[in-house]
Amino acid sequence: MSALRNRRWFRYLSHACRVLFAITFIVSGFFKAIDPWGTALNINNYLAAYNLEVLKPLVMVFSIWLCGAELMMGCMLLCKVRIRLISIFAVASMTFFTLLTFLSATFIPVEDCGCFGEVIKLTPWQTFAKNLVLYPMAICFWYRYRPDKIFSFTKLELVLTVVFFTFAMSVGTYSYFHLPPLDFLPYKKGVNIAEEMEKARAKQTSNDVVLVYRNRKSGKLKEFSLKDKAWHNEKKWEWVETRVEENESGVEPMILEFYISDTEGDKTAELLSTTGRLYMICASSLDDIDEDVAERLGAVVRHASIEDTVICLTPEPLTVGQTITFNGAPSVKCYNMDAKNLKTMLRANYGLVLLENGTIVEKFNYRDIPY
């Protein structure tokens, strides 16, 4: 078997597997690392599926570590830093995740593994298939570098290891304390929420008209849309049937989950149609708010002009007409929003989403509010 490792074609194969595997881990790790909140939500889904909710207090720390470890592993593989050691981790991690995604696709369903964050959405079976491709790659380059020493770091490798670790963990930590530097969610800046909801509803309910014609010369059937004018040639095409197909993806767009209410009921349309600026303060909890948080949110209220509207969104139960005061600022009316949707709109426990005529113009973690 040692002769196999020395064969030229196997060296080229293992090199290609290592590079492809590394790039996949770098891309996957980076897109998860810039959104540790999203990764944490997916981990919570797994904990719920496996009845491990007792571990939820550790989810965010594990999210940052997991994303950073994946990104770091990809960087070290790509640069061949302690590749023998990293190849062992690669095989071990692929063994675990291949088994986990198989269970997610079969016996213990989990809708979204979040392996590429919010950038690329894969079904459980697609995720499992991806792992089936990566697993042999990991075994290939693990076997290729099997004779190497595991812990014999050179000075350069030590420096690169520290650099990669610092970079990988800093990405997730920064995104947690601020906001993701890249936003792939439906509530990014520039989005008019009401318009996007209408588009999503239209796409969900629209019907596609399909015209079926027969080629008079060849006798073959062909389908046309109403916009396709080729079927106007009556000498060439003979009408067979008109079919109406439901344009239904089976998955509800995330933006359709946007819903704001108070004790009186749905207030979504009313608030999204607000003329001018609507300051939406987001608060995961209204109890025991830190002084620094209250000070910054109070600054938002004071900054808003008389013509502006300021509200507070929270998932906590509300009383009739409930308001809240931040650091002595004028009181703000509270509205309800589902906790998951609140975190989808703003990846922070406390912060601000600013709308202007229904369009998102700014989003801030409370630490970055400039007022």
Buried (B, 14 or more C-beta within 10 A) or exposed (E): EEEEBEEEEBEEBBBEBBBBBBEBBBBBBBBBBBBBBBBBBBBBBBBEBEEEEEEEEEBBEBBBBBBBBBBBBBBBBBBBBBBBBBBBBBBEBBBEBBEBBBBBBEEEEBEBBBBBBBBBBBBBEBBBBBBEEBBEBBBBBBBBBEEEEEEEBEEEBEEBBEBBBEBBBEBBBBBBEBBBEBBBBBBEEEBBBBEBBEEBBEEBEEEEEBBBBBEEEEEEEBBBEEEEEEBEEEEBBEEEEEEEEEEEEEEEBBBEBBEBBBEEEEBBEEBBEBEEBBBBBBBBEBEEBEEEBBBBBBBBBEBBEEEBBBBBBBBEEBEEEBEBEBBEBEEBBBBBBBBEBBBBBBBBBBBBBBBBBBBBBBBBBBBBBEB
